[in-house]
Amino acid sequence: MEPRSSGLQRLVREMAKFGAVGGAGVLVNLAVFNLVRHVSDLPVVRASIIATVVAIVFNYVGFRYWTYRDRDKSGRTKELTLFLLFSAVGLVIENGLLYLATYGFGWDSPLQSNVFKFVGIGVATLFRFWSYRSWVFRTLPARETVASAESILDRESSQQQPAPRQRVP
């Protein structure tokens, strides 16, 4: 069993890495959203969905290869399926708020669209953090972690043992 502060420190590091990838993803999301709005006549929510999908791809790469690189890597198909499922729920949360603001309240100026896009991203991020760490990028079971560590130690100790001395007659 690990000390409580060690688990808390690991959670804080995980949240910081998740936040760094997520923060970069927010910038990608908002940049693509505003670019699509600027160069096309697509409705606001469609532009937002395109931007969200681009950010989802960006975030998967960041989460898998940086934030959660030490997590269980078996079952990549299942991992990707769950990631896309939970990302789709986040997409609905994020863009549902934008849809409500735009079509429910008529708040469609560029500033209002960006504010509600940002708020939607924030609410969806809380859901995504919980779901990704709970279901997608799961920690290795303790048994597997201990067995893995023991095999590494066994290899290191066998490589570092000096050759037996021979007696010279």
Stockholm file with secondary structure:
# STOCKHOLM 1.0

chainA/1-169         MEPRSSGLQRLVREMAKFGAVGGAGVLVNLAVFNLVRHVSDLPVVRASIIATVVAIVFNYVGFRYWTYRDRDKSGRTKELTLFLLFSAVGLVIENGLLYLATYGFGWDSPLQSNVFKFVGIGVATLFRFWSYRSWVFRTLPARETVASAESILDRESSQQQPAPRQRVP
#=GR chainA/1-169 SS CCCHHHHHHHHHHHHHHHHHHHHHHHHHHHHHHHHHHHHCCCCHHHHHHHHHHHHHHHHHHHIIIIITTTSCCSCHHHHHHHHHHHHHHHHHHHHHHHHIIIIISCCCSHHHHHHHHHHHHHHHHHHHHHHIIIIISCCCCHHHHHHHHHHHHHHHHHHHCCCCCCCCC
#=GC SS_cons         CCCHHHHHHHHHHHHHHHHHHHHHHHHHHHHHHHHHHHHCCCCHHHHHHHHHHHHHHHHHHHIIIIITTTSCCSCHHHHHHHHHHHHHHHHHHHHHHHHIIIIISCCCSHHHHHHHHHHHHHHHHHHHHHHIIIIISCCCCHHHHHHHHHHHHHHHHHHHCCCCCCCCC
//
